[in-house]
Amino acid sequence: MKNYRAYLFDLDGTIYLGDEILPGVADAIAWLKSGGAAVRYVTNNPTRTETDYANKLSGLGIETAREEVVTSVTATIQWLQKNAPAAKV
């Protein structure tokens, strides 16, 4: 397997389904992190904050900081700040 410096994972359906972690996910992520890889989580579900998702992942056994999660809201805000700073939303 080729090693990368960073890995991005979608959340619902990839890491967990509902409130259940998928089999092998925690071990796979722990293995990636133990090899020095950065692991980040992305979601297009805007109904929760990065902190909410980090807490959920931590509760499922994957210790996660808020800064490791990006939501579609965060991505949109960052894009607007860079590309249309005077835009009214």
N, CA, C and O atoms as a printed pandas DataFrame, in Angstrom:
     atom_number atom_name residue_name chain_id  residue_number  x_coord  y_coord  z_coord
0              1         N          MET        A               1    0.837   -1.178    0.000
1              2        CA          MET        A               1    0.000    0.000    0.000
2              3         C          MET        A               1    0.880    1.239    0.000
3              4         O          MET        A               1    1.875    1.306    0.722
4              5         N          LYS        A               2    0.511    2.212   -0.807
5              6        CA          LYS        A               2    1.262    3.467   -0.844
6              7         C          LYS        A               2    0.890    4.311    0.368
7              8         O          LYS        A               2   -0.283    4.430    0.724
8              9         N          ASN        A               3    1.889    4.885    0.985
9             10        CA          ASN        A               3    1.653    5.745    2.143
10            11         C          ASN        A               3    1.571    7.197    1.715
11            12         O          ASN        A               3    2.325    7.649    0.854
12            13         N          TYR        A               4    0.649    7.920    2.326
13            14        CA          TYR        A               4    0.466    9.342    2.090
14            15         C          TYR        A               4    0.662   10.085    3.399
15            16         O          TYR        A               4    0.553    9.497    4.475
16            17         N          ARG        A               5    0.952   11.375    3.311
17            18        CA          ARG        A               5    1.150   12.182    4.523
18            19         C          ARG        A               5   -0.163   12.520    5.199
19            20         O          ARG        A               5   -0.196   12.797    6.398
20            21         N          ALA        A               6   -1.252   12.500    4.431
21            22        CA          ALA        A               6   -2.556   12.859    4.991
22            23         C          ALA        A               6   -3.657   12.040    4.330
23            24         O          ALA        A               6   -3.552   11.638    3.171
24            25         N          TYR        A               7   -4.700   11.811    5.092
25            26        CA          TYR        A               7   -5.869   11.080    4.611
26            27         C          TYR        A               7   -7.116   11.848    5.011
27            28         O          TYR        A               7   -7.229   12.319    6.143
28            29         N          LEU        A               8   -8.051   11.974    4.078
29            30        CA          LEU        A               8   -9.326   12.635    4.330
30            31         C          LEU        A               8  -10.421   11.587    4.256
31            32         O          LEU        A               8  -10.464   10.778    3.329
32            33         N          PHE        A               9  -11.306   11.610    5.244
33            34        CA          PHE        A               9  -12.405   10.658    5.280
34            35         C          PHE        A               9  -13.735   11.389    5.396
35            36         O          PHE        A               9  -13.889   12.307    6.202
36            37         N          ASP        A              10  -14.687   10.967    4.582
37            38        CA          ASP        A              10  -16.065   11.391    4.768
38            39         C          ASP        A              10  -16.549   10.727    6.058
39            40         O          ASP        A              10  -15.988    9.717    6.482
40            41         N          LEU        A              11  -17.563   11.277    6.669
41            42        CA          LEU        A              11  -18.018   10.726    7.948
42            43         C          LEU        A              11  -19.139    9.706    7.808
43            44         O          LEU        A              11  -18.890    8.503    7.890
44            45         N          ASP        A              12  -20.352   10.159    7.600
45            46        CA          ASP        A              12  -21.502    9.257    7.606
46            47         C          ASP        A              12  -21.444    8.299    6.420
47            48         O          ASP        A              12  -21.440    8.717    5.263
48            49         N          GLY        A              13  -21.399    7.022    6.730
49            50        CA          GLY        A              13  -21.334    5.986    5.705
50            51         C          GLY        A              13  -19.928    5.494    5.438
51            52         O          GLY        A              13  -19.741    4.458    4.800
52            53         N          THR        A              14  -18.935    6.229    5.922
53            54        CA          THR        A              14  -17.543    5.819    5.753
54            55         C          THR        A              14  -16.902    5.490    7.098
55            56         O          THR        A              14  -16.248    4.457    7.249
56            57         N          ILE        A              15  -17.094    6.368    8.063
57            58        CA          ILE        A              15  -16.571    6.165    9.410
58            59         C          ILE        A              15  -17.641    5.545   10.306
59            60         O          ILE        A              15  -17.351    4.661   11.112
60            61         N          TYR        A              16  -18.858    6.009   10.159
61            62        CA          TYR        A              16  -19.959    5.491   10.971
62            63         C          TYR        A              16  -21.246    5.507   10.167
63            64         O          TYR        A              16  -21.359    6.160    9.129
64            65         N          LEU        A              17  -22.213    4.762   10.687
65            66        CA          LEU        A              17  -23.598    4.810   10.205
66            67         C          LEU        A              17  -24.451    5.153   11.402
67            68         O          LEU        A              17  -24.540    4.372   12.349
68            69         N          GLY        A              18  -25.085    6.322   11.370
69            70        CA          GLY        A              18  -25.876    6.744   12.524
70            71         C          GLY        A              18  -24.972    6.920   13.727
71            72         O          GLY        A              18  -24.069    7.756   13.723
72            73         N          ASP        A              19  -25.221    6.126   14.757
73            74        CA          ASP        A              19  -24.418    6.196   15.977
74            75         C          ASP        A              19  -23.510    4.987   16.152
75            76         O          ASP        A              19  -23.038    4.721   17.257
76            77         N          GLU        A              20  -23.262    4.253   15.073
77            78        CA          GLU        A              20  -22.433    3.043   15.133
78            79         C          GLU        A              20  -21.194    3.210   14.258
79            80         O          GLU        A              20  -21.294    3.522   13.071
80            81         N          ILE        A              21  -20.023    2.998   14.863
81            82        CA          ILE        A              21  -18.787    3.029   14.080
82            83         C          ILE        A              21  -18.759    1.779   13.203
83            84         O          ILE        A              21  -19.210    0.711   13.616
84            85         N          LEU        A              22  -18.235    1.919   12.016
85            86        CA          LEU        A              22  -18.155    0.781   11.105
86            87         C          LEU        A              22  -16.981   -0.123   11.505
87            88         O          LEU        A              22  -15.984    0.358   12.044
88            89         N          PRO        A              23  -17.096   -1.404   11.247
89            90        CA          PRO        A              23  -16.056   -2.354   11.656
90            91         C          PRO        A              23  -14.693   -2.018   11.050
91            92         O          PRO        A              23  -14.582   -1.728    9.859
92            93         N          GLY        A              24  -13.663   -2.064   11.890
93            94        CA          GLY        A              24  -12.292   -1.869   11.455
94            95         C          GLY        A              24  -11.849   -0.432   11.313
95            96         O          GLY        A              24  -10.660   -0.171   11.128
96            97         N          VAL        A              25  -12.775    0.506   11.394
97            98        CA          VAL        A              25  -12.429    1.913   11.167
98            99         C          VAL        A              25  -11.468    2.436   12.228
99           100         O          VAL        A              25  -10.449    3.038   11.889
100          101         N          ALA        A              26  -11.769    2.220   13.490
101          102        CA          ALA        A              26  -10.913    2.747   14.564
102          103         C          ALA        A              26   -9.495    2.189   14.447
103          104         O          ALA        A              26   -8.523    2.922   14.624
104          105         N          ASP        A              27   -9.377    0.904   14.153
105          106        CA          ASP        A              27   -8.051    0.288   14.006
106          107         C          ASP        A              27   -7.314    0.857   12.800
107          108         O          ASP        A              27   -6.114    1.122   12.878
108          109         N          ALA        A              28   -8.015    1.046   11.692
109          110        CA          ALA        A              28   -7.380    1.583   10.484
110          111         C          ALA        A              28   -6.873    3.002   10.720
111          112         O          ALA        A              28   -5.764    3.344   10.310
112          113         N          ILE        A              29   -7.676    3.819   11.375
113          114        CA          ILE        A              29   -7.263    5.193   11.641
114          115         C          ILE        A              29   -6.102    5.226   12.627
115          116         O          ILE        A              29   -5.164    6.005   12.457
116          117         N          ALA        A              30   -6.160    4.391   13.652
117          118        CA          ALA        A              30   -5.054    4.316   14.610
118          119         C          ALA        A              30   -3.767    3.899   13.896
119          120         O          ALA        A              30   -2.692    4.415   14.201
120          121         N          TRP        A              31   -3.875    2.971   12.953
121          122        CA          TRP        A              31   -2.711    2.507   12.195
122          123         C          TRP        A              31   -2.138    3.640   11.358
123          124         O          TRP        A              31   -0.923    3.837   11.327
124          125         N          LEU        A              32   -3.004    4.385   10.678
125          126        CA          LEU        A              32   -2.537    5.511    9.870
126          127         C          LEU        A              32   -1.827    6.559   10.731
127          128         O          LEU        A              32   -0.755    7.051   10.377
128          129         N          LYS        A              33   -2.446    6.889   11.865
129          130        CA          LYS        A              33   -1.849    7.885   12.758
130          131         C          LYS        A              33   -0.528    7.398   13.336
131          132         O          LYS        A              33    0.408    8.184   13.490
132          133         N          SER        A              34   -0.442    6.106   13.658
133          134        CA          SER        A              34    0.794    5.570   14.232
134          135         C          SER        A              34    1.943    5.633   13.231
135          136         O          SER        A              34    3.110    5.646   13.621
136          137         N          GLY        A              35    1.613    5.672   11.947
137          138        CA          GLY        A              35    2.621    5.814   10.906
138          139         C          GLY        A              35    2.966    7.257   10.607
139          140         O          GLY        A              35    3.761    7.533    9.708
140          141         N          GLY        A              36    2.376    8.183   11.354
141          142        CA          GLY        A              36    2.684    9.598   11.204
142          143         C          GLY        A              36    1.781   10.356   10.246
143          144         O          GLY        A              36    2.007   11.538    9.986
144          145         N          ALA        A              37    0.764    9.694    9.719
145          146        CA          ALA        A              37   -0.130   10.367    8.776
146          147         C          ALA        A              37   -1.092   11.293    9.509
147          148         O          ALA        A              37   -1.532   11.002   10.622
148          149         N          ALA        A              38   -1.409   12.410    8.867
149          150        CA          ALA        A              38   -2.453   13.293    9.368
150          151         C          ALA        A              38   -3.786   12.732    8.880
151          152         O          ALA        A              38   -3.911   12.340    7.720
152          153         N          VAL        A              39   -4.768   12.696    9.755
153          154        CA          VAL        A              39   -6.098   12.210    9.395
154          155         C          VAL        A              39   -7.082   13.345    9.635
155          156         O          VAL        A              39   -7.112   13.945   10.709
156          157         N          ARG        A              40   -7.883   13.628    8.620
157          158        CA          ARG        A              40   -8.892   14.681    8.710
158          159         C          ARG        A              40  -10.226   14.128    8.265
159          160         O          ARG        A              40  -10.297   13.138    7.536
160          161         N          TYR        A              41  -11.282   14.782    8.714
161          162        CA          TYR        A              41  -12.642   14.315    8.448
162          163         C          TYR        A              41  -13.426   15.436    7.779
163          164         O          TYR        A              41  -13.355   16.592    8.197
164          165         N          VAL        A              42  -14.175   15.086    6.738
165          166        CA          VAL        A              42  -14.969   16.061    6.013
166          167         C          VAL        A              42  -16.418   15.576    5.933
167          168         O          VAL        A              42  -16.691   14.376    5.897
168          169         N          THR        A              43  -17.332   16.538    5.907
169          170        CA          THR        A              43  -18.739   16.187    5.769
170          171         C          THR        A              43  -19.482   17.288    5.020
171          172         O          THR        A              43  -19.175   18.473    5.151
172          173         N          ASN        A              44  -20.449   16.871    4.247
173          174        CA          ASN        A              44  -21.295   17.854    3.571
174          175         C          ASN        A              44  -22.590   18.081    4.341
175          176         O          ASN        A              44  -23.498   18.751    3.850
176          177         N          ASN        A              45  -22.674   17.528    5.536
177          178        CA          ASN        A              45  -23.847   17.701    6.396
178          179         C          ASN        A              45  -23.640   18.953    7.258
179          180         O          ASN        A              45  -22.788   18.950    8.147
180          181         N          PRO        A              46  -24.401   20.014    7.010
181          182        CA          PRO        A              46  -24.183   21.272    7.712
182          183         C          PRO        A              46  -24.957   21.405    9.025
183          184         O          PRO        A              46  -24.989   22.489    9.609
184          185         N          THR        A              47  -25.570   20.339    9.492
185          186        CA          THR        A              47  -26.461   20.459   10.647
186          187         C          THR        A              47  -25.744   20.442   11.990
187          188         O          THR        A              47  -26.369   20.677   13.024
188          189         N          ARG        A              48  -24.452   20.170   11.989
189          190        CA          ARG        A              48  -23.678   20.154   13.237
190          191         C          ARG        A              48  -22.369   20.902   13.039
191          192         O          ARG        A              48  -21.924   21.123   11.913
192          193         N          THR        A              49  -21.767   21.284   14.149
193          194        CA          THR        A              49  -20.497   22.008   14.102
194          195         C          THR        A              49  -19.324   21.026   14.086
195          196         O          THR        A              49  -19.488   19.827   14.310
196          197         N          GLU        A              50  -18.147   21.570   13.816
197          198        CA          GLU        A              50  -16.934   20.758   13.876
198          199         C          GLU        A              50  -16.755   20.146   15.259
199          200         O          GLU        A              50  -16.338   18.995   15.392
200          201         N          THR        A              51  -17.074   20.923   16.283
201          202        CA          THR        A              51  -16.968   20.419   17.659
202          203         C          THR        A              51  -17.915   19.254   17.883
203          204         O          THR        A              51  -17.540   18.263   18.510
204          205         N          ASP        A              52  -19.137   19.357   17.379
205          206        CA          ASP        A              52  -20.094   18.255   17.505
206          207         C          ASP        A              52  -19.546   16.980   16.874
207          208         O          ASP        A              52  -19.601   15.905   17.472
208          209         N          TYR        A              53  -19.016   17.112   15.658
209          210        CA          TYR        A              53  -18.477   15.932   14.969
210          211         C          TYR        A              53  -17.248   15.380   15.681
211          212         O          TYR        A              53  -17.099   14.163   15.791
212          213         N          ALA        A              54  -16.365   16.253   16.167
213          214        CA          ALA        A              54  -15.183   15.797   16.902
214          215         C          ALA        A              54  -15.601   15.041   18.161
215          216         O          ALA        A              54  -15.029   13.998   18.479
216          217         N          ASN        A              55  -16.595   15.562   18.877
217          218        CA          ASN        A              55  -17.083   14.883   20.071
218          219         C          ASN        A              55  -17.698   13.525   19.734
219          220         O          ASN        A              55  -17.500   12.549   20.457
220          221         N          LYS        A              56  -18.442   13.473   18.639
221          222        CA          LYS        A              56  -19.049   12.200   18.230
222          223         C          LYS        A              56  -17.967   11.174   17.910
223          224         O          LYS        A              56  -18.033   10.034   18.370
224          225         N          LEU        A              57  -16.974   11.578   17.122
225          226        CA          LEU        A              57  -15.893   10.653   16.783
226          227         C          LEU        A              57  -15.145   10.192   18.025
227          228         O          LEU        A              57  -14.839    9.009   18.169
228          229         N          SER        A              58  -14.853   11.125   18.916
229          230        CA          SER        A              58  -14.169   10.763   20.158
230          231         C          SER        A              58  -15.001    9.774   20.972
231          232         O          SER        A              58  -14.466    8.832   21.558
232          233         N          GLY        A              59  -16.307    9.996   21.002
233          234        CA          GLY        A              59  -17.201    9.087   21.705
234          235         C          GLY        A              59  -17.273    7.705   21.073
235          236         O          GLY        A              59  -17.598    6.725   21.743
236          237         N          LEU        A              60  -16.970    7.631   19.787
237          238        CA          LEU        A              60  -16.945    6.350   19.086
238          239         C          LEU        A              60  -15.580    5.671   19.164
239          240         O          LEU        A              60  -15.384    4.592   18.605
240          241         N          GLY        A              61  -14.634    6.309   19.862
241          242        CA          GLY        A              61  -13.315    5.705   20.057
242          243         C          GLY        A              61  -12.225    6.234   19.142
243          244         O          GLY        A              61  -11.131    5.671   19.100
244          245         N          ILE        A              62  -12.500    7.309   18.405
245          246        CA          ILE        A              62  -11.492    7.924   17.546
246          247         C          ILE        A              62  -11.239    9.328   18.082
247          248         O          ILE        A              62  -11.981   10.259   17.767
248          249         N          GLU        A              63  -10.197    9.482   18.886
249          250        CA          GLU        A              63   -9.903   10.786   19.471
250          251         C          GLU        A              63   -9.705   11.808   18.365
251          252         O          GLU        A              63   -8.854   11.642   17.491
252          253         N          THR        A              64  -10.502   12.865   18.415
253          254        CA          THR        A              64  -10.517   13.845   17.334
254          255         C          THR        A              64  -10.620   15.251   17.901
255          256         O          THR        A              64  -11.435   15.516   18.785
256          257         N          ALA        A              65   -9.798   16.141   17.391
257          258        CA          ALA        A              65   -9.876   17.558   17.751
258          259         C          ALA        A              65  -10.774   18.279   16.751
259          260         O          ALA        A              65  -10.905   17.855   15.603
260          261         N          ARG        A              66  -11.376   19.348   17.187
261          262        CA          ARG        A              66  -12.255   20.142   16.326
262          263         C          ARG        A              66  -11.545   20.544   15.047
263          264         O          ARG        A              66  -12.156   20.556   13.978
264          265         N          GLU        A              67  -10.277   20.868   15.140
265          266        CA          GLU        A              67   -9.510   21.337   13.986
266          267         C          GLU        A              67   -9.304   20.248   12.922
267          268         O          GLU        A              67   -8.879   20.546   11.806
268          269         N          GLU        A              68   -9.598   19.020   13.258
269          270        CA          GLU        A              68   -9.440   17.911   12.310
270          271         C          GLU        A              68  -10.697   17.675   11.475
271          272         O          GLU        A              68  -10.719   16.785   10.625
272          273         N          VAL        A              69  -11.738   18.465   11.713
273          274        CA          VAL        A              69  -13.017   18.285   11.021
274          275         C          VAL        A              69  -13.322   19.524   10.178
275          276         O          VAL        A              69  -13.129   20.654   10.625
276          277         N          VAL        A              70  -13.800   19.294    8.956
277          278        CA          VAL        A              70  -14.246   20.382    8.088
278          279         C          VAL        A              70  -15.648   20.056    7.604
279          280         O          VAL        A              70  -15.901   18.979    7.063
280          281         N          THR        A              71  -16.552   21.000    7.807
281          282        CA          THR        A              71  -17.919   20.827    7.325
282          283         C          THR        A              71  -18.114   21.654    6.058
283          284         O          THR        A              71  -17.276   22.485    5.711
284          285         N          SER        A              72  -19.216   21.418    5.383
285          286        CA          SER        A              72  -19.521   22.198    4.187
286          287         C          SER        A              72  -19.715   23.675    4.521
287          288         O          SER        A              72  -19.422   24.541    3.698
288          289         N          VAL        A              73  -20.205   23.963    5.721
289          290        CA          VAL        A              73  -20.361   25.356    6.137
290          291         C          VAL        A              73  -18.985   26.024    6.255
291          292         O          VAL        A              73  -18.790   27.136    5.766
292          293         N          THR        A              74  -18.053   25.357    6.891
293          294        CA          THR        A              74  -16.703   25.901    7.040
294          295         C          THR        A              74  -16.058   26.127    5.681
295          296         O          THR        A              74  -15.458   27.174    5.438
296          297         N          ALA        A              75  -16.182   25.148    4.802
297          298        CA          ALA        A              75  -15.591   25.279    3.464
298          299         C          ALA        A              75  -16.205   26.456    2.704
299          300         O          ALA        A              75  -15.497   27.193    2.018
300          301         N          THR        A              76  -17.504   26.627    2.825
301          302        CA          THR        A              76  -18.185   27.733    2.146
302          303         C          THR        A              76  -17.727   29.076    2.699
303          304         O          THR        A              76  -17.455   30.002    1.935
304          305         N          ILE        A              77  -17.642   29.188    4.005
305          306        CA          ILE        A              77  -17.191   30.432    4.635
306          307         C          ILE        A              77  -15.774   30.768    4.196
307          308         O          ILE        A              77  -15.483   31.912    3.847
308          309         N          GLN        A              78  -14.895   29.779    4.213
309          310        CA          GLN        A              78  -13.509   30.027    3.811
310          311         C          GLN        A              78  -13.431   30.452    2.350
311          312         O          GLN        A              78  -12.657   31.345    2.004
312          313         N          TRP        A              79  -14.226   29.820    1.492
313          314        CA          TRP        A              79  -14.229   30.188    0.076
314          315         C          TRP        A              79  -14.719   31.623   -0.099
315          316         O          TRP        A              79  -14.118   32.403   -0.838
316          317         N          LEU        A              80  -15.806   31.966    0.579
317          318        CA          LEU        A              80  -16.350   33.317    0.465
318          319         C          LEU        A              80  -15.361   34.357    0.984
319          320         O          LEU        A              80  -15.191   35.409    0.368
320          321         N          GLN        A              81  -14.717   34.078    2.094
321          322        CA          GLN        A              81  -13.756   35.031    2.640
322          323         C          GLN        A              81  -12.596   35.281    1.671
323          324         O          GLN        A              81  -12.093   36.400    1.574
324          325         N          LYS        A              82  -12.183   34.247    0.968
325          326        CA          LYS        A              82  -11.071   34.379    0.026
326          327         C          LYS        A              82  -11.507   34.965   -1.312
327          328         O          LYS        A              82  -10.815   35.815   -1.872
328          329         N          ASN        A              83  -12.641   34.521   -1.822
329          330        CA          ASN        A              83  -13.034   34.859   -3.189
330          331         C          ASN        A              83  -14.089   35.954   -3.326
331          332         O          ASN        A              83  -14.227   36.555   -4.391
332          333         N          ALA        A              84  -14.823   36.211   -2.266
333          334        CA          ALA        A              84  -15.873   37.233   -2.331
334          335         C          ALA        A              84  -16.035   37.882   -0.965
335          336         O          ALA        A              84  -17.105   37.801   -0.362
336          337         N          PRO        A              85  -14.980   38.528   -0.472
337          338        CA          PRO        A              85  -15.012   39.049    0.896
338          339         C          PRO        A              85  -16.097   40.097    1.154
339          340         O          PRO        A              85  -16.479   40.307    2.305
340          341         N          ALA        A              86  -16.597   40.754    0.118
341          342        CA          ALA        A              86  -17.626   41.758    0.308
342          343         C          ALA        A              86  -19.042   41.197    0.101
343          344         O          ALA        A              86  -20.025   41.936    0.154
344          345         N          ALA        A              87  -19.126   39.891   -0.134
345          346        CA          ALA        A              87  -20.440   39.278   -0.408
346          347         C          ALA        A              87  -21.338   39.353    0.817
347          348         O          ALA        A              87  -20.878   39.274    1.956
348          349         N          LYS        A              88  -22.625   39.507    0.554
349          350        CA          LYS        A              88  -23.609   39.482    1.622
350          351         C          LYS        A              88  -24.348   38.151    1.522
351          352         O          LYS        A              88  -24.837   37.767    0.459
352          353         N          VAL        A              89  -24.413   37.475    2.632
353          354        CA          VAL        A              89  -25.049   36.147    2.652
354          355         C          VAL        A              89  -26.273   36.213    3.529
355          356         O          VAL        A              89  -26.968   35.211    3.694
